[in-house]
Amino acid sequence: MNICPTFKNRRRRREKAASGGFFVASASSAGRLQAFTLIEILLAVAIFGIVLMAMNTVFYSGLRLERSTNRALDDRVTLNQALAILRRDLQGAVSPKSNGVFVCDFRSGASLSGSLGSGMGASKGSSIEFCTSTGVIKDELPWGDLQRVRYELVEPADRTTRGLDLVRVVTRNLLPTTTEEADAQRLMGQIESLEFLTYDGSSWRNSWDTTMGDTGLPLAVRARVILANTNSPSGSYTLNREPLELLVPLMVQARTNTAITGGEQ
């Protein structure tokens, strides 16, 4: 039997009043109330996409920060190792011609450029050359701890990188009968410029050469390193490097044998 809609509404109101004012939905009406509309689904998908995009942005930003930090730490480790080797060599510097046998001149400045002789090409900028007692003594080699070292800049092995490479050239045989054999070691790369200054007690000088009239060792040596500018990880801007300085006092001084006459030396 068909029941008119008006009668159905009245029946629902009576059921609602009988249940204490609460509407008791039937099974069919309850199923319709639990479903999601198309607008609700689209809104949920949009919110999920926004949250996922934010999570991806934070994640990839953290990855880029980690890579740039690791790259900076790697560059700093290489730089610290190179400066530590230079400091050790300078602290062990030997006074020029101290024993009358070995020729251990101390030379620094831009005038040394262009005569590297290590198979790595011509040197660039300022250089420094001296004898030091930091050689490693080995049973299978006839060399002592005295060696001649030289620091200078050369063209990089990888021409795609910026800047120059810092090279340490070591000569162990100080009494050669033939052409000296030098061992060249690349310490680090991406250096814009390198400058060595020597202190004579009153001022800093750009050069020091015992073959040109200077005597003994300078009181201190200051190395000024400027790293080459590099691009940011994203390539949107250039990272400018601050100059670095290394100051090493030289405690070894030349001694001369003089006779004491009349109470004066």
VOKE-260111 format. One record per residue (C-alpha): residue in one letter; x, y, z. Coordinates in steps of 0.25 Angstrom, whole numbers. Each point is the difference from the previous one (the first is absolute). Layout:
{pt "a" {X Y Z}}
...
// end
This chain:
{pt "m" {0 0 0}}
{pt "n" {5 14 -4}}
{pt "i" {2 10 11}}
{pt "c" {0 14 -3}}
{pt "p" {12 9 3}}
{pt "t" {-8 9 10}}
{pt "f" {-3 -13 8}}
{pt "k" {14 -4 0}}
{pt "n" {5 13 6}}
{pt "r" {-11 0 11}}
{pt "r" {5 -14 3}}
{pt "r" {14 4 1}}
{pt "r" {-3 12 9}}
{pt "r" {-8 -10 9}}
{pt "e" {12 -9 1}}
{pt "k" {9 11 3}}
{pt "a" {-9 5 12}}
{pt "a" {-2 -14 5}}
{pt "s" {16 -2 1}}
{pt "g" {2 13 8}}
{pt "g" {2 10 -11}}
{pt "f" {11 -8 -7}}
{pt "f" {-2 -4 -14}}
{pt "v" {2 -15 -3}}
{pt "a" {5 -2 -14}}
{pt "s" {-3 -12 -7}}
{pt "a" {10 -9 -7}}
{pt "s" {-1 7 -13}}
{pt "s" {1 14 5}}
{pt "a" {12 -4 9}}
{pt "g" {7 -5 -13}}
{pt "r" {-2 13 -7}}
{pt "l" {5 8 12}}
{pt "q" {14 -8 1}}
{pt "a" {4 2 -14}}
{pt "f" {9 12 -5}}
{pt "t" {-4 9 -11}}
{pt "l" {9 3 -12}}
{pt "i" {4 14 5}}
{pt "e" {5 -6 14}}
{pt "i" {8 -10 -8}}
{pt "l" {7 11 -8}}
{pt "l" {2 9 12}}
{pt "a" {7 -12 7}}
{pt "v" {9 -3 -12}}
{pt "a" {4 15 -1}}
{pt "i" {3 1 15}}
{pt "f" {9 -13 -1}}
{pt "g" {7 5 -13}}
{pt "i" {3 13 8}}
{pt "v" {6 -8 12}}
{pt "l" {8 -9 -9}}
{pt "m" {6 12 -8}}
{pt "a" {4 6 13}}
{pt "m" {6 -12 5}}
{pt "n" {8 -2 -13}}
{pt "t" {5 14 1}}
{pt "v" {5 -1 14}}
{pt "f" {7 -14 -3}}
{pt "y" {7 5 -13}}
{pt "s" {4 13 7}}
{pt "g" {7 -9 11}}
{pt "l" {7 -8 -10}}
{pt "r" {5 12 -7}}
{pt "l" {5 6 13}}
{pt "e" {7 -13 4}}
{pt "r" {7 -1 -14}}
{pt "s" {5 14 1}}
{pt "t" {4 -2 14}}
{pt "n" {8 -12 -3}}
{pt "r" {6 7 -12}}
{pt "a" {5 11 9}}
{pt "l" {5 -9 10}}
{pt "d" {8 -8 -10}}
{pt "d" {6 13 -5}}
{pt "r" {3 4 14}}
{pt "v" {7 -13 3}}
{pt "t" {9 1 -13}}
{pt "l" {3 14 3}}
{pt "n" {4 -3 15}}
{pt "q" {9 -11 -5}}
{pt "a" {7 9 -10}}
{pt "l" {2 11 11}}
{pt "a" {5 -10 10}}
{pt "i" {11 -6 -10}}
{pt "l" {4 14 -3}}
{pt "r" {1 4 15}}
{pt "r" {8 -12 3}}
{pt "d" {10 2 -11}}
{pt "l" {2 15 4}}
{pt "q" {2 -4 15}}
{pt "g" {11 -9 -5}}
{pt "a" {7 10 -9}}
{pt "v" {15 -1 0}}
{pt "s" {9 12 -1}}
{pt "p" {6 3 -14}}
{pt "k" {14 -6 -2}}
{pt "s" {1 -4 15}}
{pt "n" {9 -12 -2}}
{pt "g" {8 5 -12}}
{pt "v" {-3 -12 -8}}
{pt "f" {-15 0 -4}}
{pt "v" {-5 12 -8}}
{pt "c" {-13 4 8}}
{pt "d" {-4 13 -5}}
{pt "f" {-13 7 5}}
{pt "r" {-8 6 -11}}
{pt "s" {-14 6 -1}}
{pt "g" {-8 9 -9}}
{pt "a" {-5 1 -14}}
{pt "s" {14 0 -6}}
{pt "l" {0 -15 2}}
{pt "s" {-12 -3 -10}}
{pt "g" {3 -7 -13}}
{pt "s" {10 -10 4}}
{pt "l" {-7 -11 7}}
{pt "g" {7 -12 -7}}
{pt "s" {-10 -10 6}}
{pt "g" {-7 -4 -12}}
{pt "m" {-13 8 4}}
{pt "g" {2 12 -9}}
{pt "a" {5 14 4}}
{pt "s" {-3 6 14}}
{pt "k" {-10 11 2}}
{pt "g" {1 11 10}}
{pt "s" {9 0 12}}
{pt "s" {8 -11 4}}
{pt "i" {9 -4 12}}
{pt "e" {12 -10 0}}
{pt "f" {9 -4 12}}
{pt "c" {7 -11 7}}
{pt "t" {-7 -7 11}}
{pt "s" {3 -12 10}}
{pt "t" {-14 -7 -2}}
{pt "g" {5 -11 -9}}
{pt "v" {-4 -14 3}}
{pt "i" {12 -9 2}}
{pt "k" {-2 -14 -6}}
{pt "d" {9 -12 1}}
{pt "e" {-1 -3 -15}}
{pt "l" {3 15 -4}}
{pt "p" {14 6 1}}
{pt "w" {-6 14 4}}
{pt "g" {0 7 13}}
{pt "d" {-10 9 7}}
{pt "l" {5 12 -8}}
{pt "q" {-8 4 -12}}
{pt "r" {-3 12 -9}}
{pt "v" {-15 3 -2}}
{pt "r" {-7 10 -9}}
{pt "y" {-15 5 1}}
{pt "e" {-6 6 -12}}
{pt "l" {-13 0 -9}}
{pt "v" {-1 -7 -13}}
{pt "e" {-11 -2 -10}}
{pt "p" {-11 -10 5}}
{pt "a" {0 -14 -5}}
{pt "d" {-15 1 -2}}
{pt "r" {-1 12 -10}}
{pt "t" {-15 0 3}}
{pt "t" {2 5 15}}
{pt "r" {3 14 4}}
{pt "g" {12 5 5}}
{pt "l" {14 -6 1}}
{pt "d" {6 -12 8}}
{pt "l" {10 2 11}}
{pt "v" {12 -9 -2}}
{pt "r" {11 -4 10}}
{pt "v" {13 -4 -8}}
{pt "v" {10 -8 9}}
{pt "t" {15 -3 -4}}
{pt "r" {7 -10 9}}
{pt "n" {13 -1 -7}}
{pt "l" {7 13 3}}
{pt "l" {14 -4 -6}}
{pt "p" {-4 -5 -13}}
{pt "t" {10 -4 -11}}
{pt "t" {-11 1 -11}}
{pt "t" {-13 7 -1}}
{pt "e" {-8 1 13}}
{pt "e" {-12 -9 1}}
{pt "a" {-11 7 6}}
{pt "d" {-13 -6 6}}
{pt "a" {-12 9 -2}}
{pt "q" {-13 -2 9}}
{pt "r" {-13 7 -3}}
{pt "l" {-5 5 14}}
{pt "m" {-13 6 -4}}
{pt "g" {-7 8 -12}}
{pt "q" {-10 11 -2}}
{pt "i" {10 11 5}}
{pt "e" {-2 14 -6}}
{pt "s" {14 6 5}}
{pt "l" {11 -4 9}}
{pt "e" {9 11 6}}
{pt "f" {12 -2 9}}
{pt "l" {5 12 9}}
{pt "t" {13 0 9}}
{pt "y" {3 8 12}}
{pt "d" {14 6 2}}
{pt "g" {-3 6 14}}
{pt "s" {-6 13 -5}}
{pt "s" {-9 -2 -12}}
{pt "w" {-6 -11 -8}}
{pt "r" {7 -2 -13}}
{pt "n" {-5 -6 -13}}
{pt "s" {12 -8 -3}}
{pt "w" {12 -6 7}}
{pt "d" {12 -6 -8}}
{pt "t" {13 -4 6}}
{pt "t" {6 -1 -13}}
{pt "m" {-2 15 -3}}
{pt "g" {6 5 13}}
{pt "d" {-10 -3 11}}
{pt "t" {7 -8 12}}
{pt "g" {-6 -10 9}}
{pt "l" {-15 -3 2}}
{pt "p" {-11 10 2}}
{pt "l" {-6 1 13}}
{pt "a" {-13 -5 -4}}
{pt "v" {-8 -4 -13}}
{pt "r" {-14 3 -3}}
{pt "a" {-8 -7 -11}}
{pt "r" {-13 6 -5}}
{pt "v" {-9 -9 -8}}
{pt "i" {-12 4 -7}}
{pt "l" {-9 -11 -5}}
{pt "a" {-7 0 -13}}
{pt "n" {-15 4 -1}}
{pt "t" {-9 -11 -2}}
{pt "n" {-15 -1 -4}}
{pt "s" {-11 -4 10}}
{pt "p" {-5 -14 -1}}
{pt "s" {-12 5 -7}}
{pt "g" {8 9 -9}}
{pt "s" {-8 12 2}}
{pt "y" {11 8 7}}
{pt "t" {15 0 2}}
{pt "l" {6 -3 13}}
{pt "n" {11 10 4}}
{pt "r" {12 -5 8}}
{pt "e" {7 8 11}}
{pt "p" {15 0 0}}
{pt "l" {8 -8 10}}
{pt "e" {13 3 6}}
{pt "l" {11 -9 7}}
{pt "l" {10 6 8}}
{pt "v" {12 -8 4}}
{pt "p" {12 6 8}}
{pt "l" {14 -6 -3}}
{pt "m" {8 -2 12}}
{pt "v" {13 -5 -7}}
{pt "q" {10 10 -2}}
{pt "a" {13 0 -7}}
{pt "r" {13 -1 8}}
{pt "t" {14 4 -4}}
{pt "n" {13 -4 6}}
{pt "t" {8 12 4}}
{pt "a" {12 1 9}}
{pt "i" {0 8 13}}
{pt "t" {10 11 0}}
{pt "g" {2 10 11}}
{pt "g" {-12 -4 7}}
{pt "e" {-9 2 -12}}
{pt "q" {-6 -11 -8}}
// end
